Amino acid sequence: NSERAALRQSYFRAYRMVADYLEHTAEKNPTEAFEKEIKKRKWKKEVIELGLGCTHSFKEVYNFLTDNDFSKEFLDMIGLLRSDIFNADSVIYTIYDEFRKPIAFYSRDTKFEEKKIAYDGRDKLEVKQMRQPMKYNSTANFPGIYEKNLHLYGIHDARDCHKVILVEGHGCKMSLKLNGVNNVVALGGFALTEPTLNKFVSLGVT
């Protein structure tokens, strides 16, 4: 119906704007975490064009979106009120559908190891408990637009390919892409499901 169509368009607009914002920040004013990560992995700045970005704070992303007339309630509904994803310690991957529309975000906490040490050594008797750190975070499934087992990272590169190469991690896909291997898709884990295989079949993968 028209209400559902309007919701989809607003979703796509919000995700496109955030993707552009993250890439612009990475290009013009990258975070320390972003610069360290691409240096450690020996990645070129081309990763920005491939959908890798960063932000200096969740507040920056939030203010950017509300300044563009998105309400807090709408952002919460579509999964963008996520300070665990949008923060200065994260490098953030944009996940596209097969038509190269941004539909989700996936982040890696570059300071996870030191945060985990602090968490494991915390005083468990303190009234205010520390939040358990997570190495990876992603926006939630949004049926009909983003579903993890149907929209794997890099699936837009698999169009018109008879063969795809499946890897576990987003960084692995990025490294191969930078070295000229275009038909790589990251599972973001080890699970290879029947819906995923059916999706590949629908795209012409044999």
Sequence and secondary structure as in RCSB ss.txt:
>XXXX:A:sequence
NSERAALRQSYFRAYRMVADYLEHTAEKNPTEAFEKEIKKRKWKKEVIELGLGCTHSFKEVYNFLTDNDFSKEFL
DMIGLLRSDIFNADSVIYTIYDEFRKPIAFYSRDTKFEEKKIAYDGRDKLEVKQMRQPMKYNSTANFPGIYEKNL
HLYGIHDARDCHKVILVEGHGCKMSLKLNGVNNVVALGGFALTEPTLNKFVSLGVT
>XXXX:A:secstr
 HHHHHHHHHHHHHHHHHHHHHHHHHHHS  HHHHHHHHHTT  GGGTTTTEE  S HHHHHHHHHHTT  HHHH
HHTT   TTTSSTTEEEEEEE TT  EEEEEEEETTHHHHHHHHHTS TT SS      SEEE   BTTTB TTT
S BTGGGGTT S  EEES HHHHHHHHHTT   EEE SSS   HHHHHHHHHTT  
